[in-house]
């Protein structure tokens, strides 16, 4: 099976579309509410030690907790893509070597 790769302008356009789809909710949707593990941990810390002072502040504060979930999912997806690409590349390399 001989598959031709996509031309580079198509690849660049697809990457830009994916980036736009990832950034659009962050910019367009404000004041989202979703309780996650971070909020539960913060509530538990405040209950146990009300005078606790965090060591540092976040560099970027997303507009809502659903946006945090989106960013976490994007990070996981990107990592899975990198790992999948690496294993696919190794598999192709081994197939070329075996020929």
VEXDREN-2710 file (C-alpha; in Angstrom, 1 decimal):
% VEXDREN-2710
k/r/px/py/pz
1/UNK/0.0/0.0/0.0
2/UNK/1.5/3.3/-1.1
3/UNK/0.1/6.4/0.6
4/UNK/1.2/9.8/-0.6
5/UNK/1.7/12.4/2.2
6/UNK/-0.3/15.6/2.3
7/UNK/1.2/18.7/0.8
8/UNK/2.7/21.0/3.5
9/UNK/0.2/23.8/3.0
10/UNK/-2.7/21.4/3.8
11/UNK/-0.8/20.2/6.9
12/UNK/-0.2/23.8/8.1
13/UNK/-3.8/24.7/7.5
14/UNK/-5.0/21.7/9.5
15/UNK/-2.7/22.6/12.4
16/UNK/-4.0/26.2/12.4
17/UNK/-7.6/24.9/12.5
18/UNK/-6.8/22.7/15.4
19/UNK/-5.1/25.5/17.3
20/UNK/-8.1/27.8/16.6
21/UNK/-10.5/25.2/17.8
22/UNK/-8.5/24.8/21.0
23/UNK/-8.1/28.6/21.7
24/UNK/-11.7/29.7/20.7
25/UNK/-13.4/28.4/23.9
26/UNK/-10.8/30.1/26.0
27/UNK/-11.4/33.4/24.4
28/UNK/-15.1/33.2/23.7
29/UNK/-16.6/31.5/26.7
30/UNK/-16.4/33.3/30.1
31/UNK/-17.4/32.5/33.6
32/UNK/-17.7/28.7/33.2
33/UNK/-18.3/26.6/36.3
34/UNK/-17.0/23.1/36.8
35/UNK/-15.8/21.7/40.2
36/UNK/-12.7/19.6/39.8
37/UNK/-10.0/18.1/42.0
38/UNK/-8.1/21.4/42.3
39/UNK/-11.1/23.2/43.8
40/UNK/-11.8/20.3/46.2
41/UNK/-8.1/20.3/47.3
42/UNK/-8.2/24.1/47.9
43/UNK/-11.4/23.8/50.0
44/UNK/-9.8/21.0/52.1
45/UNK/-6.6/23.0/52.7
46/UNK/-8.6/26.1/53.7
47/UNK/-10.6/23.9/56.1
48/UNK/-7.5/22.3/57.7
49/UNK/-5.3/25.4/57.7
50/UNK/-7.2/28.6/57.2
51/UNK/-4.1/30.8/57.5
52/UNK/-2.1/28.8/54.8
53/UNK/-0.3/31.0/52.2
54/UNK/0.5/29.5/48.8
55/UNK/4.1/29.6/47.8
56/UNK/3.5/31.0/44.4
57/UNK/0.7/32.3/42.1
58/UNK/-0.2/30.9/38.7
59/UNK/1.3/32.5/35.6
60/UNK/-2.0/32.2/33.7
61/UNK/-5.5/32.1/35.2
62/UNK/-8.0/30.6/32.8
63/UNK/-11.5/32.2/32.6
64/UNK/-13.2/29.2/34.1
65/UNK/-12.6/25.7/35.5
66/UNK/-14.0/24.1/32.3
67/UNK/-11.3/25.9/30.4
68/UNK/-8.8/24.3/32.8
69/UNK/-10.3/20.9/31.9
70/UNK/-9.9/21.7/28.2
71/UNK/-6.3/22.7/28.6
72/UNK/-5.6/19.5/30.6
73/UNK/-7.3/17.4/27.8
74/UNK/-5.3/19.2/25.1
75/UNK/-2.1/18.6/27.0
76/UNK/-2.9/14.9/27.4
77/UNK/-3.9/14.6/23.7
78/UNK/-0.7/16.3/22.6
79/UNK/1.4/14.0/24.7
80/UNK/-0.4/11.0/23.4
81/UNK/0.1/12.2/19.8
82/UNK/3.9/12.6/20.4
83/UNK/4.1/9.2/21.9
84/UNK/2.0/7.6/19.1
85/UNK/4.1/9.4/16.5
86/UNK/7.3/8.1/18.1
87/UNK/6.1/4.5/18.1
88/UNK/4.8/4.8/14.6
89/UNK/8.1/6.2/13.4
90/UNK/10.0/3.4/15.2
91/UNK/7.7/0.8/13.6
92/UNK/8.2/2.3/10.1
93/UNK/12.0/2.4/10.6
94/UNK/12.0/-1.2/11.6
95/UNK/9.9/-2.2/8.6
96/UNK/12.3/-0.3/6.2
97/UNK/15.3/-2.0/7.9
98/UNK/13.7/-5.5/7.6
99/UNK/13.2/-5.1/3.8
END
